[in-house]
C-alpha cells in the first residue's frame, strides 16, 4: 500500500497474536489519534517473512505514528519480526504508553532467518508510565519458534530517542542484544529520563550509545 491514513481507530484485541495495526510492504503511512489495547504488539511494522520478504523486496518506509495511546501489549511501537525486506524512516511522536501489561515501549526484533534492516527510527515526545521489561529493546536473536538461525545478517542503524520520560521501566532501562557479526550502530538518547529500572543497561554487540542529557534511575549517562 502507498499513502495510508489510519485516524481515530480504537483497537481492543486481547488474545494470542492479536496485534493492533501492522503495516507491511507499505509506504507513506500515517497512524494518528488511535488507541491500542492488545494481546500482542500495539503497532508492528513489518516487511515480509524470510524468503517471501526477500522475493517481494518492498521495504516499509516513511511511516508516522502520532497522538496515539498504547495500553496492554507486547510492545508499543515495534519493528519486526517479519522484516526481511527492511524498514526505514519511522517517526513516532506525541504518544502515551502505560500499562502493567505492556512489555516494552519501543521494540525491534529480528534474527538471521528474517534478516532485513532498520534505518532511521525517530522517537520523540513520548510519555511512558509503566512497562514490564524495557523502555527500549533491540533483539537480533528473536525466536519463539524452532531454529531461527540462518545466513541473513540483519542491520540496525540509526535509532534515536528524544524527549522521552519513563516512570517505571521494569527489568531494564535499555536492553540491546546485537550480534558479533551484526553490530548495532548509531543509537542516541537525548533528553531521555528513565526511572524504576531494576537494571539500567544491558547492551551486547552495539556501538557505544550516545547519551545527551539522559538519566536512568537518577544517574546521568
C-alpha positions as CSV (number, residue, x, y, z in Angstrom):
1,X,0.0,0.0,0.0
2,X,1.0,3.6,-0.6
3,X,-0.5,6.6,1.1
4,X,-2.5,5.2,4.0
5,X,-4.1,7.1,6.9
6,X,-5.5,5.4,10.0
7,X,-7.2,8.1,12.2
8,X,-9.2,7.7,15.3
9,X,-9.4,4.0,15.5
10,X,-9.7,2.1,18.8
11,X,-8.3,-1.5,18.8
12,X,-9.2,-3.8,21.7
13,X,-7.8,-7.2,20.7
14,X,-6.8,-9.4,23.6
15,X,-5.7,-12.9,22.7
16,X,-2.7,-14.7,21.2
17,X,-1.0,-12.9,18.2
18,X,-3.6,-10.1,18.3
19,X,-1.6,-7.2,17.1
20,X,-3.3,-3.8,16.7
21,X,-2.0,-2.4,13.4
22,X,0.6,-3.9,11.2
23,X,1.7,-2.0,8.0
24,X,3.6,-4.4,5.8
25,X,5.3,-3.6,2.4
26,X,3.8,-0.1,3.0
27,X,5.0,3.4,2.2
28,X,3.8,6.8,3.4
29,X,1.6,5.7,6.3
30,X,0.1,8.0,8.9
31,X,-1.3,6.4,12.1
32,X,-2.8,9.1,14.4
33,X,-5.3,9.6,17.2
34,X,-5.6,5.8,17.8
35,X,-5.9,3.7,21.0
36,X,-4.4,0.2,21.2
37,X,-5.2,-2.3,23.9
38,X,-3.9,-5.6,22.6
39,X,-2.8,-9.2,23.3
40,X,0.4,-8.7,21.2
41,X,2.2,-5.7,19.7
42,X,0.2,-2.5,19.5
43,X,1.8,-1.4,16.2
44,X,4.2,-3.7,14.4
45,X,5.8,-2.5,11.2
46,X,6.7,-5.4,9.0
47,X,8.3,-6.1,5.6
48,X,7.8,-9.8,4.7
49,X,8.8,-13.0,6.3
50,X,12.0,-14.8,5.2
51,X,12.1,-15.9,1.5
52,X,8.7,-14.2,0.9
53,X,10.1,-10.9,2.1
54,X,13.2,-11.2,0.0
55,X,11.2,-12.1,-3.1
56,X,8.7,-9.2,-2.9
57,X,11.6,-6.9,-1.7
58,X,9.4,-3.8,-0.8
59,X,10.7,-2.0,2.2
60,X,8.2,-0.4,4.6
61,X,9.1,3.3,4.8
62,X,8.0,6.8,5.7
63,X,5.7,5.9,8.5
64,X,4.4,8.5,11.0
65,X,2.8,7.4,14.3
66,X,1.5,10.3,16.5
67,X,-1.0,11.2,19.1
68,X,-1.7,7.5,20.0
69,X,-2.3,5.8,23.3
70,X,-0.8,2.3,23.9
71,X,-2.1,0.2,26.8
72,X,-1.7,-3.6,27.1
73,X,0.6,-5.3,24.6
74,X,4.0,-6.9,23.9
75,X,5.3,-3.6,22.6
76,X,4.1,-0.1,21.9
77,X,5.9,0.8,18.6
78,X,7.5,-2.3,17.2
79,X,9.6,-3.1,14.1
80,X,9.7,-6.8,13.1
81,X,10.0,-9.6,13.4
82,X,8.8,-10.2,9.8
83,X,11.2,-7.6,8.4
84,X,13.1,-9.3,5.6
85,X,12.7,-6.5,3.1
86,X,13.6,-3.9,5.6
87,X,12.1,-0.8,7.3
88,X,13.3,2.8,7.1
89,X,12.2,6.3,8.2
90,X,9.8,5.6,11.0
91,X,8.7,8.6,13.2
92,X,6.8,8.1,16.5
93,X,5.9,11.2,18.4
94,X,3.4,12.6,21.0
95,X,2.3,9.1,22.2
96,X,1.5,7.8,25.6
97,X,2.3,4.2,26.7
98,X,1.2,2.9,30.0
99,X,0.1,-0.5,31.4
100,X,1.3,-3.1,33.8
101,X,0.6,-5.4,30.9
102,X,2.7,-3.5,28.4
103,X,6.1,-5.3,28.0
104,X,8.2,-2.7,26.1
105,X,7.7,0.8,24.8
106,X,9.9,0.6,21.7
107,X,10.9,-2.8,20.3
108,X,13.0,-4.0,17.3
109,X,13.1,-7.8,16.7
110,X,14.7,-9.9,14.0
111,X,17.2,-12.8,13.6
112,X,19.4,-14.4,10.9
113,X,16.5,-16.2,9.3
114,X,14.5,-12.9,9.0
115,X,17.5,-10.7,8.2
116,X,16.3,-7.3,6.9
117,X,17.3,-3.8,8.2
118,X,16.1,-0.9,10.2
119,X,17.3,2.5,9.3
120,X,16.2,5.8,10.9
121,X,13.8,5.3,13.7
122,X,13.0,8.6,15.4
123,X,11.0,8.5,18.6
124,X,10.2,11.9,20.2
125,X,8.0,13.4,22.9
126,X,6.8,10.0,24.3
127,X,5.4,9.6,27.8
128,X,5.7,6.1,29.3
129,X,4.1,5.2,32.6
130,X,4.8,1.5,33.3
131,X,6.3,-1.2,31.2
132,X,7.4,-4.7,32.2
133,X,10.7,-5.4,30.5
134,X,12.3,-2.3,29.0
135,X,11.8,1.2,27.6
136,X,13.8,0.2,24.5
137,X,14.6,-3.4,23.4
138,X,16.6,-4.3,20.3
139,X,16.9,-8.0,19.8
140,X,18.7,-9.7,16.9
141,X,18.2,-13.1,18.5
142,X,14.5,-13.1,18.3
143,X,12.9,-16.5,18.3
144,X,9.8,-18.2,19.7
145,X,9.6,-21.0,17.1
146,X,12.1,-23.7,16.1
147,X,15.6,-22.9,14.9
148,X,15.9,-19.2,14.0
149,X,19.5,-19.2,12.8
150,X,20.3,-18.6,9.1
151,X,22.6,-16.8,6.7
152,X,20.8,-13.4,6.5
153,X,22.5,-10.9,8.7
154,X,20.3,-8.0,9.9
155,X,21.4,-4.4,10.0
156,X,20.3,-1.9,12.6
157,X,21.5,1.7,12.1
158,X,20.0,4.9,13.4
159,X,17.8,4.5,16.5
160,X,17.1,7.9,18.0
161,X,15.0,8.6,21.2
162,X,14.4,12.2,22.2
163,X,12.3,13.9,24.9
164,X,11.1,10.6,26.4
165,X,10.1,10.0,30.1
166,X,9.6,6.6,31.6
167,X,8.2,6.3,35.2
168,X,8.7,2.6,35.7
169,X,10.8,0.7,33.2
170,X,10.6,-2.7,34.7
171,X,13.5,-5.1,34.3
172,X,15.8,-2.9,32.2
173,X,16.1,0.7,31.1
174,X,17.7,-0.2,27.8
175,X,18.1,-3.8,26.6
176,X,20.1,-4.4,23.4
177,X,21.2,-7.8,22.1
178,X,23.1,-7.4,18.9
179,X,25.3,-10.0,17.2
180,X,29.1,-10.1,16.8
181,X,28.5,-10.2,13.0
182,X,25.8,-7.5,13.2
183,X,26.9,-4.7,15.5
184,X,24.1,-2.2,16.2
185,X,25.0,1.3,15.1
186,X,24.1,4.8,15.9
187,X,21.8,4.6,18.9
188,X,21.2,8.0,20.6
189,X,19.2,9.1,23.6
190,X,18.6,12.8,24.0
191,X,16.6,14.3,26.9
192,X,15.5,10.8,28.0
193,X,14.7,10.1,31.6
194,X,14.0,6.6,32.7
195,X,13.0,5.6,36.3
196,X,12.4,2.3,38.0
197,X,14.7,0.1,36.1
198,X,16.0,-2.9,38.0
199,X,19.0,-3.0,35.7
200,X,19.7,0.3,33.9
201,X,21.6,-1.0,30.9
202,X,22.2,-4.4,29.3
203,X,24.0,-3.9,26.0
204,X,25.7,-6.5,23.8
205,X,27.3,-6.1,20.4
206,X,26.4,-2.5,19.9
207,X,28.4,0.7,19.2
208,X,28.5,2.8,22.4
209,X,25.2,4.5,22.9
210,X,25.4,8.3,22.7
211,X,23.7,9.9,25.7
212,X,22.8,13.6,25.8
213,X,21.1,14.9,29.0
214,X,19.9,11.4,29.8
215,X,19.3,9.8,33.2
216,X,18.4,6.3,34.2
217,X,17.4,5.8,37.8
218,X,18.6,9.4,38.5
219,X,22.1,8.7,37.2
220,X,23.3,10.8,34.3
221,X,24.9,8.9,31.4
